[in-house]
Amino acid sequence: MPTPTVSQKVSTIPVFFILGRPRSGTTLLRTLFDAHPNVATPVECAFIINMNQKYGKVKQWSCELLHTFYEDVQKHIKFDTWNIDLEQLKSDLLDCEGENTFQNVCKVVYFDYISLFPKEDIRWIGDKNPVYATYTPEILKLFPASKFIHLVRDPRDNIISLKNVDFEGPFTALLAYRWQHSARKLHYIKKKYPEKFYTIRYEDLVSEPEKYYLEMCNFLSLPYYDHVFNFYKKQDEAMKKFNIDKIMKYHKSLFAPISTSKVNLWKTQFPERDIRIAEFVCGRWIKKYGYERRYNRPGFVAFLYSVPWLIYGSTLYLLRDFIDLLPFDFKIKLKNRGPVLARTFVKMRNPDS
């Protein structure tokens, strides 16, 4: 009996998605699942939404088209951080020739990612991408059997963490708006498909990781292994395979056991004006996700500071929707450059970067 191709192997493997704002613990959660022997969970690269426009309706794949797909997936920002054998990926993609689905071809890309952790009997493919929080309806159409884990963090701590690593610029109202936009969008889609979602707060995950990881494994019908919590012991191996400067800047905590040291920093590190702004912008969604508010009425000054950024933030989402309609190559070039305002600020802060 011939050995099944990767395309044949992945055809029955479902996909789950880890959603949440950047700096909400999504990378920690991805690492916990990456350490699971039955889960393939690459580092983030939001290629499926971008590739869907060009390849989503393809049912018959020629060698030439698969080669173009192989070239296109490499154009995505962060794909160069993947630990992957490109020649093996090309070979496995070319094995998809003939009748096949876009979803299956994408799963071949996921499957070929080389994890730091040993694997056996892959039962789920995982994809961690904060940006997918606002693309969830599209993902559900692509992967109807998918499941979602939504990780949410106190918006005030989330904003502090984003500012510390120069993500998206140091603008409290804009960062709060993005938190609120993500939380609101996911809230309503979870009401529509409650059986497909598991929601976990960052604060609960780091306080009782074993308890909540067990719940997530049950949600995915996976066996529970406590050895995943030794993920940080892969430090030496990670330093050899990945950009250690970026890891230490953005994910230094992955080199230590899970702790609660980053919980409720806002109570001592966030200026009162920023607390008022964040609470004004996030509004009722703070309490909706179980967090306390310091101010029931943040005040008129918070309103004045926030309104321009609310307009700017909503415009960015409209602009993103427009960019998604552009031809593939042009769209990827624009998306890979990132938000102009945030990029400009980072250049001002780090002129040599």
PyMOL commands that set and color helices and strands:
alter all, ss='L'
color gray80, all
select helices_A, chain A and resi 6-10+26-34+47-55+63-73+79-81+86-94+102-111+130-134+136-142+155-164+172-192+194-196+202-207+209-219+226-241+244-250+252-255+266-269+272-282+285-288+300-323+328-337+340-349
alter helices_A, ss='H'
color red, helices_A
select strands_A, chain A and resi 15-19+39-40+60-61+98-99+124-128+147-152+197-201
alter strands_A, ss='S'
color yellow, strands_A
deselect
rebuild
show_as cartoon
